[in-house]
Amino acid sequence: MNTRVYKEVNRDVIDVLKNGGLVGVPTETVYGLAASALNEDAVRNIYEVKGRPEVKPLSVMVSGKEDMEKYCESVPAAAYALADAFWPGPLTIVLRSRDVIPELVRAGGDTVGLRCPDHPLTLELLKRSELPLAAPSANPSGEESPHNAEEVLSYFDGSIEAVLDGGACSVGVESTILDLSDTPFRILRSGALGEEEILNVLRRELKVVGITGGSGCGKTTALKQLEERGAAIIDCDALYHEMLQTDGEMIRELKAAFPTAVEQGQMDRKALASIVFHDPDALRRLNEITHRHIRNEVRKILTKCVMDGKQLAAVDAVALIESGLASECDTVIGILSTRENRLNRIMKRDNISQQAAEDRVDAQKSDDFFEEHCDKIIYNNTTEQQFAADCDAYFSEVL
């Protein structure tokens, strides 16, 4: 076989692919060994020429995100967001395959990895041929991936029909492979695109609602409405109590700052509360330590929500604004109620005296503070059922 080298996309190259032949093609990462992904015989030839085991699936090159629905099903919103951000580029997105992609390409599985290469010649070839191209790296299995047409020829001259010479690859490292076919999403192969870049885009797909307000305002009712909409709920008060038992770094800092609140090697929450209640400097030290650690933990939880494919999360914190957690939220909603309503709810809920309830309310931020710093205020001065309906109406509007 005479392997022909082409410097441009023409009818001959396209006909090679349409007739089931193999073409070495350039990408920004490495050269690929391409064949029509819809032609099972051509795909089998890829395996044979490379010496690649048929139990290893092949990635498929496409011309853009519009091909996702054509070749895959149940495509999550995250896939389109990533394609908008990184295609053409060194990201392979694994999705659930439609039957139009032969089983041989999928190595018997039900998923396929799609990639839109960032090279003008190969993009032109994809668009003009109107074919998805099965295209592993253009090297015999176990050998170095080629970065120019000459290296492809050194491997396969006489074994494949053509090479499209697009010069040297600009990146030279294989694409990152991200599996979005199921949750949690997983990076299957680290490559040219960094994990942090991927997470930053996925994070934008997660809408985060901050819920704040003083004790007894009715935040729990608002959160329940969000939970019914599928939101992951992050209760920062419960998180703080858990971290007092499990977060070694935070505990060490608190022990150093408040040694008299340590009882038998453990932080005594009541003793800690009594220290800071009447001492503004001690309270500032406590907040500096706990807010920093809670912010970090909330970020970790939000990252997990992203990888779990969540599209909505709610962060519940009395000190949402002061702690800096508001910056993690797309919108901040304050829940306010009358002083009388708050006192009655706190006394009933926590079984404490009116004086203790008043002390708690007086120690928290005023309504003016929340009205100034929140994007939206929902007032809870009616029945629980009416307040729930008010929350539901607002969330229907903004979410």
Buried (B, 14 or more C-beta within 10 A) or exposed (E): EEBBBBEEBEEEBBEBBBEBBBBBBBBBBBBBBBBBBBBBEBBBBBBEBBEBEBEEBBBBBBBEBEBBEEBBEEBBEBBBBBBEBBBBBBBBBBBBBEEEBBBBBBBEBEBBBBBBBBBEBBBBBBEBBEBBBBBBBBBBEEBEBBBBBEBBBEBBBEBBBBBBBBEEBBBEBBBBBBBBBBEEBEBEEEBBBEEEBBBEBBBEBBBBBBBBBBBBBBBBBBBBBBEEBEBBBBBBBEBBEEBBEEBEEBBEBBBEBBEEBBEEEEBBEEEBEEBBEEEEEBBEBBBEBBBBBBBEBBEEBBBEBBBEBBBBBBBBBBBBBBBBBBEBBBBBBBBBBBBEBBBBBBBEEEEEEEEEBBEBBEEBBEBEBBEEBBBEEBBBEEEEEEBBEBBBEBBEEEB
